[in-house]
Amino acid sequence: MTDADATDLPDLRVVADYQFGAGAGDALFPADAEITISRSRSGRPRQVSVEGERVVTYATDGRFTLGVAGGRRLRDAFAEPTYYVAVGDESIPFVSDGKNAFAKFVTDVDPDVRSGDEVNIVGPDGELLGVGRAELSAEAMLDFQTGMAVRVREGVGSVE
């Protein structure tokens, strides 16, 4: 069941598939879930929640910004991790609390990540720590010893 406009969901699924890969639209916006879309004053979709949790925000540039619930859905949907940045143990409390991830602590990254992409930040065991925007390319994250790798938008510990 959904209170979303029937024309919105197919469009949102296409954007998700384009941004995150085939199957992401169905993972983020399942057909059998209760989906709520808040709108801007102009009527454009803005916040998209599934089962009461914010999954994504539809930004004005036509791309999604992930919420932690959206990050979890993407992690569960794909057999191989995609759009992820792995950090070491020392970063777990910081990223979980919503603080930025720095290149010095990046241990692994999806090679397809580019600067500006939405990513999941995971710990050494693959547990989701937060979501955010990559500030560096995958190669640069692994090469640099200074600088911000991911601007964390929301950590799992900062969710109310």
Secondary structure, DSSP 8 states (H G I E B T S, - for coil): -B-S-TTHHHHHHHHHHHHH-TTHHHHHS-TTS-EEEEE-TTS-EEEEEETTEEEEEE-TTS-EEE-HHHHHHHHHH-SS--SEEEE-GGGHHHHHTT--EEGGGEEEE-TT--TT-EEEEE-TT--EEEEEEESS-HHHHHH-SSSEEEEEEEEGGG--
